[in-house]
């Protein structure tokens, strides 16, 4: 960490605190409270003292340096001011408490004097006020002494320039552009891409990957991270690597955290709860198998305490999973130390020097002159050119100095900066300090506070702003949560534009971080008021610290400390998404009585702490538990913000239970509950500031109904209503004001029953009154007993609706015109027992322009379905089930459509003019027919014993050609029409699943382009026919066919790329593969009678062989890598063998086949578009 001179500035500013106290005292005197004259006199004395102290503190804080004695005096003054603020805040608390109790104790008098005497403790407050005045009087004397010590006569020569009027930056921040580094970028991208496409030589057993480390070495602020970010987001890198991951390592090496961050970057949905390091490494190895993987490790440090061998061993252990299975591994590292490159095995690190002169000037020009033309300010341009020369190409320093000078666009300040020393890192810290000192006071506070967070921390601007609000750093007269957060966000944007923060983009994600030098600066300027405890910090805890963050595993250090002045406590977890396993007791926080901000998300709270004594608390951030929130929460009358975060230990505890008296919190601005958690809205009561997903069960016995939701317009995510039959009338439903809840994306409306005897008119009125906001995306209606549709479904009101589900609405007779909803993608209709027809009105005027999935199930009265010409242009999946009266489907499903028709419905589909015509014969067969896909499934309710198909009869002794005449069989059958032959001629995929009585398969000559064949759960199948008509097959899967003995009938499969046999207990013989010219993948799993591979060996094209659960004699040869069968594999030029989990094998197989598809497309493209270039010919031949 860079250091500053001992005689440093005052750091953490206290002027804004005094100003707030001053305003509060004036408010007490003039408006809020009418007190006895002696108390008013005391308050006026306090006003006078604060005025004098403010003048001294304001003067001192604008001085460049103070010596140790001056700092000591100023520190005493500040401590006294903060103590006085606590007393004033305590008085405020007592008055808020009195108001809360007054609402319940209406027998008490209403005047402020009676409240003060009976409830607030007038005498107690006056006593504390008197002591505070004595203390501040002493402090005032210290202030006069400080003035004498500093020497007022010299103030003008040492004062910092007053900052210009603070401005709001534009939406394009300085971090949006990058100047220079094109040469370095090209060189490093080329280095990362070279040799990445060369094939690896096969080794026996697991694949060993060559791992290349490229290290960027340079001074702090030189632009290493920016350069790495440019490379990471380069289109060529994105296209060449299958996976990329970015991890900021920073000072503390933590192998578990780094591995988890790599995994979560690769797969954002992965749940690594309870994973130990070994499990994490195994998971990482599986994820990157057969992949080209780029890993960026930003800001890597060398641990001086342990030396080279241990540092090297740490990295070797971390990289262990990367050596096995991956195709290409490239690691890009940024560091300040050459020794890191040596430790990682990088013999020739890429040393990054400063920006070139031209690029340095361009960056400075953009930052300092902004939209101004330097040629119109030649004097400043000349000074600027000299400043740039002294900054030695440091991008961070150029941006910091440029941002400072842009806000101080005058000759005097530019010339003063020029005369400063700016030639090394210590000088850079000096100029960064100058940038800080020229910030307005409120931004100085906000920036200094950020020293609480560790290096490499990803800042969430919204949460940081909430913390600033808790400490009254936000200067906003509106005092509403919206105005405060808006102003706070503008503060953050201003700091970002001045390069106090950086925006790093990894793919489509933006992370906000603070450069290490800026982090050091924030710690220094807090002047001991902010302190963080990390894993390797000393154990000393200073009592004068006001703001503290501490790593969860070191939280016990706080037990023995007296931290009565502590105003911020953040317990953080180095693995933000996972539990720290650190628990604290309910009495752990009893000494922290001055806290304004408490963040416990780094803890695992089995029991929530007692909060009664935290009377100053403004912001409380808690992890979710499986317990109700404590009643003491309702006594935090100063509380403004409450946040409940999801915790990995309590994933199942999704319901948040609040205490009953939340309305006591008269100062509350927001209660924010994580999106994965649900609040029981009926028990919360009227809480308009609640931001959460919720469930509301309407109960007859409760006095309050849906009207409590009237002003709760901050609800977000999903909203579930149950027992809507208990809603009294439409007025109650109107009072819920769903139409104003714009952040609800999913709405569930549930009635507990649906029958014709219910009050259908009332239910219609209720549903009609529950009009959602037009931004709704998903709607589920269940049990509605009305007969007609609500008005808001009859129109285009829900223009963003994507999903509709209507379930068990037994009296609903006519579907609304849902086809006119432009965004609707999924429609599920189930149990509408009164629906008799689907008319043309169903399609609206647009005909479902976006619908991809349509499901109609259990519609017993549906008999007629009309069609229109323009319906379902993008439909892909259709499911129709249990519609016994439906005799004909409309010709509205353009291919390719995946249609699944379950018992009692469809049997026959054919193509006519590029559409699907469908005829229905009741109770014949379950058939899924697509353009290119044929699928026969055995349904439990239908016993498929004999099937007549294209003149072929499926009987127990096989499928034989019986000519054109159909025999009469009982049971399901597929009717044959001459046109059906043409339909099957284009089928590419066949699935025969769950046919318990078939013993042999059909004649495949009717499927001339069949590519995929899947046979599953056919226990009586004992042979595959030798018809030679399967030559077009590319993939075959045979599974759970326990009487199948031999596959030698499979021949002439010259295009077959994947053969997979699983769970065939009697299978003995694999096919001979001398003509399997395209085979890339072979998987044999749990076939215990397979003792040998094909007699003539394996195809030379085979890239992956998986054997598991075969005969012990075969597996033993592969284990010992010796024997006849092993030699059949060993002679292959480039084939990977695996015998691990089937999931691992499938991942490898998919990757190989994907690459094979790319190669095939490339060859086809070369054949279709030949070139005369000899280079192209040579490349193709290779």
Residue, then its C-alpha position, 0 to 999 in steps of 0.5 A: x500500500x502506498x503511503x502519504x507523508x506524516x503531515x497529512x490532511x485532516x481526512x474524514x470531513x466533519x463539516x457536513x455533520x456540524x451543518x446537519x446538527x446546526x439545522x436540527x437545532x434551529x428546527x428544534x428552536x423555531x418549529x418542531x418543539x415548544x419548550x420551556x424558556x430555559x431549554x430554549x436558552x440551552x439550545x440557542x447556546x448550542x447553536x452559537x457554539x456549533x457556529x464557532x466550531x464550524x468556522x474552525x473546522x471548515x478552515x482546518x479541513x481546507x488546509x493542505x497539511x496539519x502537523x501531529x499536534x494540530x491533528x490531535x486537537x482537531x480529532x478531539x474537536x471532532x469526537x466531541x461533535x460526534x458525541x453531541x450528535x449522538x445526544x441530539x439523535x437520541x432526543x429525536x429517537x425519544x420523540x419518534x418513540x413518543x409519537x408511535x406510542x401516542x397513536x396507541x395511547x390515545x388517552x394521553x394529551x396531544x401537546x408536545x410538552x405533555x409528550x416530552x414530560x411523560x414519554x420523552x424524559x424532558x429532564x433527562x434530555x435537559x441534563x444530557x444537553x447541559x453536559x453536552x454544552x460543557x463538553x462543547x465549551x471545552x472543545x470551543x476553547x480547543x478550537x481557538x487554540x487550534x486557530x492559534x496553532x495553525x496561524x490564521x495569518x498564514x491561512x491564505x497561503x496554505x488553503x486549498x482552492x475552493x472547488x467549483x460548483x459541483x456538476x452532474x456528469x453525462x451518461x458517457x463516463x471517462x471510462x467509456x473510451x480507451x486511448x492507445x494500446x493497439x500495438x500491445x493488444x494485437x501482440x497479446x491477442x496474437x500470442x493467445x490465438x497462436x497454436x490454439x488450433x493445433x491438434x494435440x497428440x493423444x496420450x494414454x488414459x486422460x488427456x494432458x493439456x499444455x497450459x500457457x501463462x502470459x503475464x502483463x507486468x507493469x506499475x500501478x495505474x499504468x493500464x494493465x487491467x484496461x489492456x486485459x479487458x480489451x483483450x478479454x472482450x476482443x471479438x477474435x478471442x470470443x470466437x476462438x475460445x469456448x469458455x472465458x473467465x475473469x477473476x480479480x485475485x488481489x492481495x489475498x490468495x484464496x484458492x476456494x474463492x478463485x475456483x468458485x469465481x471461475x465456475x460461476x463465471x463459466x456457469x452463472x446458474x451453478x449452485x456450489x453450496x457445500x462444495x469443498x475444494x476437491x469437489x470444486x476442482x472436479x467440477x471445474x475439470x468436468x466443465x472445461x473438458x474438450x474446451x478451449x478455455x481462457x482464464x484472466x487473473x487480474x491483479x495477482x500479488x506475491x506473498x512475501x511471507x511464504x517465499x517462492x516454493x510455497x507460492x509456486x505450489x499454491x498456483x500449481x494446486x489451483x491449476x491442477x484441474x486445467x491440465x486434464x481434459x481441456x483442449x487449449x488452456x491460456x491464462x492471462x495474468x496482470x501483476x505489478x511484480x516480475x516475480x509473479x511471472x517467474x512463479x507462474x512459469x512465464x519466462x518472458x513476461x510482457x512488460x507494459x510501459x506507459x502510454x506513448x506521448x501522443x496517446x498520453x496527450x490524447x487521453x489528457x485532452x479528453x479528460x482535461x479539455x472535454x469538449x473545449x478546443x485546446x487551440x482556443x486555450x493555448x496557455x493552458x495547452x502548453x501547461x498541459x503538455x508539460x504536465x503530461x510529460x511529467x506523468x510518464x504515461x500513467x493512465x490513472x494519473x492522467x485521468x485523475x489529473x485531467x479530471x481535476x483540471x477540468x473542474x478547475x479550468x484556470x491558469x493558477x491551478x494548472x500552473x500549481x499542478x505543473x510545479x508539483x512533483x509527479x514523477x513516481x508512484x508516491x507523487x502519483x498518490x500526491x496528485x490523486x490526493x489533490x483530486x480528492x481534496x478538490x472534491x466537494x465535501x459531500x463527495x469526499x465523505x462518500x469516497x472516504x467511506x469506500x475504504x471499508x471495502x477490500x481491494x478488488x471488491x465489486x461495488x453495487x452502486x445501489x447498495x453503496x448509495x443506500x449506505x451513504x443515505x444511512x450516514x446522511x451523506x446525500x444532500x437532498x431536500x426532497x427526503x423521499x427514497x426516490x429523490x435520495x437514491x437518484x441524487x446518490x446515483x449522481x454522486x456515484x456517476x460523478x466519482x466514476x467520471x473522475x476515475x475514482x471508480x472504474x467500470x470493467x466490462x466482462x462480456x455483457x456484464x459491467x462491474x464497478x471496481x476501485x483501482x488499488x491506488x484509489x483504494x489506498x487513497x480512500x483508506x488514508x484520507x479517512x484518517x483512521x475513521x474507516x478501517x477494514x480487517x482482512x485475513x492477514x491484518x494485525x489483531x489490534x482494533x482501535x477504539x476511535x474507529x467509527x466505520x469498520x468492515x471485518x472479514x467474517x472469519x475474524x469477527x471474534x476480534x470485536x468481542x474484546x473491543x470497546x467500540x461505543x463510537x462505532x457507526x458502521x459495522x459491515x461483516x463481509x464474506x470473501x465468497x459473497x454467494x456462499x455461507x461463511x459458516x460464521x455464526x454470532x450470538x444474539x448478544x454479540x452486538x449489545x455494545x454497539x449502541x451508536x451504529x447507523x449502519x449494520x450489515x450482517x450478510x457475511x454471517x450465518x445467523x441462526x438466531x437474529x440479534x436483539x436490536x432494542x439498544x440500536x436506537x440510532x440505526x438507519x440501515x439494517x442489512x440481514x441475511x435470510x433465516x428460517x425464523x421470523x424477524x424479531x419484534x425489536x425491529x419495530x422499536x428502531x424508530x430511526x430506521x430508514x432502510x431494511x434489506x433482506x438478502x438470500x442466504x445459501x443455508x436457508x434456500x428452502x426458507x422462502x417466506x419472510x415473516x415480519x413482526x406485526x407493528x411495522x407501522x411504528x417505523x415512521x422514518x422508514x423509506x424502503x424494505x427491500x426483500x430479495x427476489x427469491x424470497x416471498x412475503x406473506x402480504x396479508x400479515x404485513x399490513x399497510x406497508x407502502x414502502x415494501x419492495x418484494x415478491x408476495x403472496x396474499x391469502x384472502x381470509x374471511x375472518x380477517x378484517x383487512x382485505x385486498x385494500x391493504x395493497x392499495x399503496x404498495x406499488x413497490x411490489x416486484x417480481x411475482x404476486x400470488x393471490x389465493x382464496x379469491x372466492x373470499x373477496x367481498x366484492x369488486x370494490x375490494x378488488x379495485x382497492x388492490x390497485x394492481x394496475x399501479x404495480x408496474x414491477x410485477x412480472x408474474x401474477x397468479x390468481x387462484x380460487x379454491x374451487x370452481x363450479x357452476x353453483x358458485x357466484x359466477x357474476x361476483x367472480x367475474x366482477x372480482x377478476x375484471x377489477x383485478x386489472x394488471x399493469x400493462x407490463x405484466x409478462x406472465x399470467x396464471x388463472x386457476x379455479x375461476x368460476x366465472x363464465x366470461x373473460x375479463x375485459x382486460x383480456x379481451x383487448x390488447x392491454x397486456x401487450x407485453x404478456x408472454x405466458x398465459x396459463x388457464x387451469x381448472x376454470x370449469x365454467x369459462x365457456x369462451x376463450x378471449x381473443x388471445x391471438x391479438x397479444x403481440x408478445x405471447x409465446x406460451x399458452x396453456x389451457x387445462x381443465x376448461x370443462x365448459x369450453x365447446x368450441x374455439x372460434x375465429x375470434x380466438x385468433x384476434x386480428x394478429x393470429x398469435x404472431x409470437x406463439x411458440x408453445x400451445x398446450x390444450x389438455x382435459x377439454x372434455x366438451x371441445x368439439x369444434x376448432x375453427x381456423x384462419x389463414x394467418x395463424x401461428x406463424x412461428x408455432x413449434x410445440x403443440x400438445x393436445x391431450x384428453x379432448x375426446x370430442x375433438x374430431x378434427x384439428x384445423x390446418x393451422x400448424x405450419x411445419x416444422x411443428x413438434x406435435x404430441x397428441x396423447x390418447x383419445x385424440x389424433x392418429x394421422x397427420x400428413x403434409x398438404x401444400x407445406x402445411x400439416x393436415x390432421x385427421x382424428x380417430x378416437x382411441x387409436x394410437x398415440x402419435x407425434x408426427x413432425x416434418x422430419x420426426x416420427x415418434x411412437x410412444x407407449x402410453x400407460x392407458x393404451x396397450x400397443x400390442x399390434x400395429x398396422x403400419x404401411x402394409x406391415x404388421x407388428x406382431x410378436x414374431x416381428x414386423x413383416x411386409x404384409x402387402x397393402x391390405x390391412x388386417x383387422x386387429x383389436x387395439x390401436x392402429x395407424x390408418x394408412x393413406x397413400x400420401x402418408x408414404x410421401x410424409x415418411x420419405x422426409x422423416x429424419x428422426x425416429x423414436x421407438x419408446x416403451x413398446x413392450x411387445x415388439x420383437x423386431x423392427x419395421x422395414x426401414x426402406x420407407x425412411x430413406x433420409x432417416x438420420x437419428x434412430x432411438x430405441x428405448x424400453x423395448x424389453x422383447x426386442x431381440x434382433x435388428x433386421x438386416x435390410x441394409x436401408x439404414x445407410x443415412x443414419x448419423x446417430x443411434x441410441x439403443x437402451x434398455x432392450x434386455x433381450x437384444x443379443x447382437x448388433x451385427x446386422x448394423x452394416x453399411x453405416x458409412x455416415x454414422x458418427x455416434x453409436x451409443x448402447x446402454x443397459x442392454x443386459x444380454x448384448x454380446x456382439x457389437x457390429x463390425x465397423x470396417x465400413x463405419x467411415x465417419x464414426x467419432x463417438x462410441x459409448x458402451x454403458x452397462x452392457x455386462x456381457x460385452x467382452x470384446x470389441x469388433x474383431x476387425x478393430x475400431x475405425x481410425x476416425x474414432x475420437x472418443x471411446x467410453x466403456x463402463x459396466x462391461x464384462x470384467x475381462x474387457x475392463x481389466x485390459x483397459x485398466x492395465x492398458x494391456x491385452x488384445x482389446x486394449x491394442x485395438x484402441x491403442x492403435x488409433x491415432x487420436x482417440x480419448x478413452x474414458x471410463x468415468x461417469x456417464x455424464x462426463x462421457x456425454x459432455x465429451x461426446x457432445x463437444x466432439x460431435x459439435x466440432x465434427x459438424x463444424x468441420x462438415x459444414x466447412x467441407x461442404x462450403x469449400x465444395x460449394x464455393x471452390x477457389x482457385x487459390x492454391x493456399x485454399x486447396x492446400x488448406x483443404x487437403x490438410 
